Amino acid sequence: MIYDFIVDSGNADKITMEINECIYAGVVADTGSFRFSSTHAGVHKLAADLKARGLDHGKVHEKLFDNFLENRLRFTGNVLLNRMEVFYEYNTALVAIPKADLIKYQIKTGDSEGLVNFPLSIQGIKLVALVIDRDEERKWSFRSKGEFDCNTFARKYFEGGGHYNASGGRSSESLEEAVENFKKAMIENKNLLQ
């Protein structure tokens, strides 16, 4: 939208390299690095225009994805090894992160960004739920592939919402109770997950 506003207002010549990189970073984040099916041809044309204006997309990707501290990588390994459950009969993966892990690995808000996407790479998985135990509430992230509607699921069960294949929510009960509620919701949606 920002790019369209700048170009449509006749100010395309004012797109500096800093603006160029920021717009591209936003597009990469919003499109899941161009992998979401909602990424239409116009988004690719936008990226091509930014590239024609001198964008070094590799530099932006490096700053976005190759710029973390060691503790974040170790946290990610711990989460995938010890906090992920896979329910093949429901084509679902659940990642539940207790507060103790956040403390142990010195994780700050934002350090868990992207974790919810890892289990989507498992063959057959249609729904991934990530819940993080924050002080005042449990924060949920949902991702799906295909025809499972995360937005409706998040609104119905977890006071949330968002997009069809990417949504969020919250729970006020304990992490253990939140996980049990998710499992019940998963079972209720079995037909939609097969």
N, C-alpha and C positions, 0 to 999 in steps of 0.2 A: 504494500500500500504506500509506503514512504517513497519507494522508487517510482511508482506510478504517479504520485503527487508531484514529485520533482520534475519528471519528464513531461507530464501533461501540463504543468504550469509554465513550460518553456524554459526551464532552468537546468536542463541536462548538462549544460556546460559548467555548472557549478559543482558537479559531483567530483569531489577531491578523492585522492587515493584512500584517505581515512574513511570517508563516507562509503566509498566503493567496498572496502573491506568489511565495514560494519553491516551493510546491506547483505553482502554475501554470507557473512556469519549467521545473520538472522534467517536467511533462506535455508542454509544448511541445517540449522536447528529445527526449523518449522517443518521441513520436508523429510527429516530423518536421513539426511545426506542423499536426498532425491529418491528415496526408495518407496515412500508412501504412494499409493495409487492415486491419491488426490493431487499429486504433483503434475499439473497439466503442462502442455506445450509452452504456454506463456511464461512459466517459471524458468524453463530451459532457455527461452529466448532472453529473458532478463539476465540469466547467468552468462549467456554468450555476449550480451552487450557489456556487462561488467568486465568480462575477459578482454573484449576489444578495447576497453578503456584502460587496460594495463594491469588488471587484477592478477596477482600471483596467488592463485587458489591454493597451491601447495603450502605457502606460508601461512595462510589462514587456517587450513586444516591442521598444520603442525601446532599452531597456538591453541586451537580448540581441543585437539585430541592427544597431543604428545607433549603435554606440559604439566604433568602431575607429580606430586611428591610420592616417594616410595610407600608411605603408609597407606595411600589410597589404593595402590596396586595390591598390597598385602590384604587390605580390607576386602577388596573385590574377590581375591582368591578364597578368603575365609567364608565370605557370603556364599559363593558358588559351591564350595565344598561342604559347608556345615549348615547353611540356612535355607537351602533350596529343597523343596519337595516336588516331585513330579507325579502327577496323577494321570497315567496314560489312559485309564478307562474314561476319563473326562477330557482328555487332550488339554490338560491344564497344568501350569507350574505355579507354585506359590513360593515366594521368598519373604520370610519374616525376620526382621532385624531387630534384636533387642537393644535397649539403651546401652547395656554393658559393652556391646561391640563398638558403638559410636565413641564411647569413652576410651576403650582400650586402644583403638586405632586413631584417636584424636580427629574424628571425622566432623567436618563442619557442614553446614547447609550448602548444598551444591555438590559435595564430594560424592554423593550417591547418584548423581545425574547419569542416566544411561544404563544403570544396573538392570532396570526392568526389561530392557531389550535383549539381554543375553539369552534368557531361556527361550525366546522366540526362535532362536536358531536350532532348537531341538526338533527333529523330524516329527511331524504330526501335532505339535503343540499349536493350539488355536488361541488360548487365553493365558496371559501371565498377570499375576497379581503380586505387587510388592508392597509390603507394609513396614513402616519404620516407626519404632517406639520413640516418640518425642515426649517431652515433659508433660504437656497438658493434653495431648491427644495422640492417636495413631494416624499417620498420614499414609494414604493409599495411592498407588499408581497402577493403572491397568493398561495393558496393550493387548491387541488381538490381531489375528490374521483372518482374512476372508470375511465371512458373513456374521461374525459375532459382534454385537453392538455394545461396546464398552460404555458408551454414554448412557444408554438406558440402564445397564447393569449398575453403574456407579450411582446414578440418581435413585434407583429403586432400593439399593441395599446400603449405600455408604455416604449419604448426604453429599453427593458429588455430581460430576458431570464432565462434559468436555466434548471431544470429537468421537466419531464412530469407532475408530480403532485405537484411540488414545484418550484416556480420561483419568481423573483423580477423584479422591474422596477423603473422608475422615471417619474416625470412630472415637467415641469417648470412653469406651470400656477398656479393660486391660488388653495387653497384646494377646494373651492366651484366649480371651473371650472373642476378640476381633478375629483371630484365626479360625476359631470354631464357627463363628457366624459366616465367614467366607466359605468354609467347607460346606455348610448347609446351603448357601446360595449357589455354590457350584453344583451340588447335587440337584437342586431345584431346576437348574438350567442344563441338565444333562442332554436333553434332546437338541438344544441349540449348539452344543459343543461337539456333537458327533458328526 
